[in-house]
């Protein structure tokens, strides 16, 4: 029987966020002694404090899931904050782990690191081959810097396993549903639920709704991360994580409406920003790794809506 004293120690940054909470819910987490400090206990933007914390606790492995995140509105309103905060978090944590001799770090990046004009077939070696999407450029730059630092660390010390997973867009339990801060699917859930409750006959969609996005249920990402953690040496330096297929914005609105049971109609505001027309990951490396997400879109929306009703509605 494995006791707490004999289990390896795992630090999860951002454990209070959507990805972190889904990691804590994963059954394989029981094999680890988990450290899940809040940002008050471990301020990753404070270099000295981060170095001291890591040196004191010396985890066997780290999952870096912390970050300042938000939708188009938030990124456009505060680009300086999204660039500086996320860069500081990544650089301070990776450097502190190197100094403390932490051998394994799973760094969670973002598909927004890919050039804006490629659309689909976004393979891992295409990062830094073109211009970024302006609506979240600061966040993307920060994620690229952290990914590169992990690669450089392994170049200098081949014994390190500092690997980067690049998930597609995420949604799920513990998501943010505030329209000012939320991403697409939780924002749609909130809007359509409000329309259902108030009897509103229409719901507004930004743009014409034809832009396509790839989304994955956050519980599936947690499964991929735990698998990566079990054998980090088997991972390439960078690995896309996603279903490998996408849907239009209109499709996501229609799927949420079906789950909620709202039968109104949608109207399009063509003056609103919509970001990239398409952003679809190439999951060939993921397929070679032998993993794929298990949750269908409607299953994920149903679970997320149930969570929304319990905690937010």
C-alpha positions in Angstrom: 0.0 0.0 0.0 1.3 3.4 -1.0 1.3 5.9 1.8 1.4 9.7 1.6 5.0 9.7 2.7 6.1 7.4 -0.1 4.1 9.0 -2.9 6.1 11.4 -5.2 5.3 15.1 -4.7 3.5 17.0 -7.4 3.1 20.7 -7.6 0.2 22.0 -9.6 0.3 25.7 -10.3 -3.1 27.2 -11.1 -4.8 24.4 -9.1 -7.8 26.7 -8.4 -8.5 27.2 -12.1 -10.5 25.1 -14.5 -7.6 22.9 -15.7 -6.2 22.6 -12.2 -9.5 21.6 -10.6 -10.1 19.0 -13.3 -6.6 17.6 -12.6 -7.5 17.3 -8.9 -10.6 15.4 -9.9 -8.7 12.9 -12.0 -8.5 9.4 -10.5 -4.7 9.1 -11.2 -4.0 12.0 -9.0 -4.3 9.6 -6.0 -0.8 8.3 -6.9 0.7 11.7 -6.0 1.2 13.8 -2.9 -0.2 17.0 -4.3 0.9 20.6 -3.5 -1.8 23.0 -4.8 -0.9 26.5 -3.4 -3.1 29.5 -4.2 -1.6 32.6 -5.8 -1.5 34.1 -2.4 0.8 31.3 -1.1 2.9 31.1 -4.3 3.0 34.3 -6.3 4.7 33.2 -9.5 5.1 36.8 -10.6 7.6 37.2 -7.7 10.9 35.7 -8.8 12.5 35.5 -5.4 9.4 34.1 -3.7 9.0 31.5 -6.4 12.6 30.3 -6.1 12.3 30.1 -2.3 9.1 28.2 -2.4 10.4 25.6 -4.9 13.6 25.2 -3.0 11.8 24.6 0.2 9.2 22.1 -1.1 11.3 20.4 -3.8 8.5 18.7 -5.8 9.4 15.6 -7.9 7.3 17.0 -10.7 5.4 20.2 -11.7 2.4 20.8 -13.8 2.3 24.5 -14.9 -1.4 25.3 -15.4 -1.4 28.8 -13.9 -2.0 31.8 -16.1 -4.0 35.0 -16.6 -6.6 34.0 -19.1 -9.6 35.6 -20.7 -11.6 36.1 -23.9 -11.3 38.5 -26.7 -12.7 41.5 -24.7 -10.2 41.0 -21.8 -7.2 40.5 -24.0 -8.0 43.6 -26.1 -8.6 45.7 -23.0 -5.4 44.6 -21.0 -2.7 43.5 -23.4 0.1 44.7 -21.2 -1.1 42.7 -18.2 -1.7 39.5 -20.3 1.9 39.7 -21.7 3.8 40.6 -18.5 2.0 38.4 -16.0 2.1 35.3 -18.1 5.7 35.8 -19.1 6.8 36.3 -15.5 4.9 33.2 -14.3 6.5 31.0 -16.9 10.1 32.3 -16.6 10.1 32.4 -12.8 8.7 28.9 -12.4 11.0 27.2 -15.0 14.1 28.9 -13.7 13.2 28.0 -10.1 12.6 24.4 -11.0 16.0 24.2 -12.8 17.8 25.7 -9.7 16.1 23.2 -7.4 16.8 20.2 -9.5 13.2 19.4 -10.4 13.4 16.8 -13.2 9.9 16.8 -14.7 7.8 19.8 -15.7 4.6 19.6 -17.8 4.1 23.1 -19.2 0.6 23.8 -20.6 0.6 26.2 -23.5 -2.1 27.4 -25.9 -3.0 27.0 -29.5 -3.0 30.8 -29.9 0.8 30.5 -30.3 0.2 29.4 -33.9 0.3 32.0 -36.7 -3.0 33.5 -37.5 -3.2 32.8 -41.2 -2.6 29.1 -41.3 -6.1 28.0 -40.3 -5.7 24.3 -40.1 -3.0 21.7 -40.0 -1.3 23.5 -37.1 1.6 21.2 -36.5 4.0 21.7 -33.6 6.9 22.9 -35.8 4.9 25.8 -37.2 5.1 27.9 -34.0 7.0 31.2 -34.9 6.6 30.8 -38.6 4.1 33.7 -39.0 2.2 36.6 -37.5 0.1 36.0 -34.4 -3.6 36.8 -34.0 -3.7 40.5 -32.7 -6.6 39.9 -30.4 -4.5 37.7 -28.0 -1.0 38.4 -29.1 0.4 39.3 -25.7 -0.9 36.0 -24.1 0.5 34.0 -27.1 4.0 35.6 -26.9 4.2 34.8 -23.2 3.3 31.1 -23.9 5.9 31.0 -26.7 8.6 32.3 -24.4 7.9 29.7 -21.7 7.8 26.9 -24.3 11.1 28.0 -25.7 12.7 28.2 -22.2 11.6 24.6 -21.5 13.3 23.5 -24.8 16.4 25.4 -24.0 16.6 24.0 -20.5 16.5 20.4 -22.0 19.1 21.4 -24.5 21.5 22.4 -21.7 20.6 19.5 -19.5 19.3 16.4 -21.4 18.3 14.7 -18.1 15.4 17.2 -17.7 11.9 16.4 -19.0 10.4 19.9 -19.4 7.7 19.1 -21.9 5.0 21.4 -23.4 1.4 20.4 -24.2 -0.5 22.6 -26.6 -4.2 22.1 -26.0 -6.9 23.5 -28.3 -9.6 25.7 -26.8 -11.0 24.3 -23.6 -14.3 24.3 -21.7 -15.8 22.3 -18.8 -16.5 22.2 -15.1 -15.0 25.0 -13.1 -15.0 27.3 -16.2 -15.6 31.0 -16.0 -19.1 32.1 -17.1 -18.8 35.8 -16.6 -19.3 37.3 -20.1 -16.5 39.8 -19.5 -14.0 37.0 -18.8 -15.3 33.8 -20.4 -14.3 32.0 -23.5 -16.7 30.9 -26.2 -18.6 27.9 -24.9 -19.2 29.1 -21.3 -20.2 32.5 -22.7 -22.7 30.8 -25.0 -24.0 28.7 -22.1 -24.6 31.8 -20.0 -26.2 33.7 -22.9 -28.6 30.9 -23.9 -29.5 30.1 -20.3 -30.4 33.7 -19.7 -32.5 33.7 -22.8 -34.3 30.5 -21.7 -35.0 31.9 -18.2 -36.2 35.3 -19.4 -38.0 34.1 -22.5 -35.9 36.2 -24.8 -36.7 35.3 -28.4 -33.1 36.0 -29.8 -29.5 35.6 -28.8 -26.7 37.7 -30.4 -23.7 36.0 -32.1 -20.5 38.1 -32.7 -19.7 38.1 -36.4 -21.4 35.9 -39.0 -20.8 32.7 -37.0 -18.8 30.9 -39.7 -15.4 31.1 -38.0 -14.4 27.6 -36.8 -13.0 26.6 -33.5 -11.7 23.3 -32.0 -12.8 22.8 -28.4 -12.1 20.0 -26.0 -13.6 19.1 -22.6 -11.2 20.0 -19.8 -11.6 16.6 -18.2 -10.0 15.1 -21.3 -7.0 17.5 -21.0 -6.6 16.4 -17.4 -6.4 12.8 -18.7 -3.8 13.7 -21.2 -1.7 15.6 -18.6 -1.8 12.7 -16.2 -0.7 10.3 -18.9 2.1 12.6 -19.8 3.2 12.8 -16.2 3.4 9.1 -15.9 6.0 8.8 -18.7 7.4 12.2 -19.6 10.3 10.7 -21.5 7.9 9.3 -24.1 6.7 12.8 -25.0 8.1 15.0 -27.7 9.3 18.4 -26.6 5.9 19.8 -27.7 2.6 18.0 -28.3 -0.7 19.2 -29.6 -3.7 18.0 -27.6 -7.2 18.1 -29.1 -9.9 16.1 -30.9 -8.5 17.0 -34.4 -11.8 18.3 -35.7 -13.7 21.6 -35.3 -17.1 23.3 -35.6 -18.4 26.7 -36.6 -19.4 29.3 -34.0 -23.0 28.8 -35.2 -22.6 25.1 -34.6 -21.6 25.7 -30.9 -24.6 28.0 -30.4 -26.9 25.4 -31.9 -25.4 22.6 -29.7 -25.8 24.6 -26.5 -29.4 25.5 -27.5 -30.2 21.8 -28.0 -28.8 20.9 -24.6 -30.6 23.7 -22.8 -33.8 23.3 -24.8 -34.0 27.0 -25.9 -35.9 27.3 -29.2 -35.3 31.0 -30.1 -33.3 32.3 -33.0 -29.9 33.8 -33.4 -28.9 37.3 -34.7 -25.4 38.2 -35.9 -23.6 41.5 -35.0 -21.2 41.8 -38.0 -19.3 44.8 -36.3 -17.9 42.7 -33.5 -14.4 41.1 -33.5 -14.2 37.4 -34.1 -10.5 36.6 -34.2 -9.1 33.9 -36.5 -11.4 32.3 -39.1 -10.1 28.9 -38.3 -7.6 27.3 -35.8 -7.4 23.5 -36.1 -4.5 21.5 -34.6 -2.7 18.7 -36.3 -2.9 15.8 -33.9 -0.6 13.4 -35.8 1.9 13.3 -32.9 -0.9 12.8 -30.4 -2.2 9.8 -32.5 1.3 8.3 -32.5 1.3 8.8 -28.7 -1.8 6.6 -28.6 -4.3 9.0 -27.0 -7.5 10.8 -28.0 -10.2 12.7 -26.0 -13.1 10.6 -25.1 -15.9 13.2 -24.4 -18.2 14.2 -27.3 -19.2 17.8 -27.7 -22.8 17.3 -26.5 -21.6 15.2 -23.5 -19.2 17.9 -22.5 -21.7 20.7 -23.0 -24.3 18.8 -20.9 -21.8 18.3 -18.0 -20.7 21.9 -18.2 -24.3 23.1 -18.2 -25.1 20.9 -15.2 -22.1 22.5 -13.4 -23.3 26.0 -14.4 -26.8 25.4 -13.1 -25.4 24.1 -9.8 -22.8 26.8 -9.2 -23.7 29.9 -11.2 -27.3 30.0 -12.5 
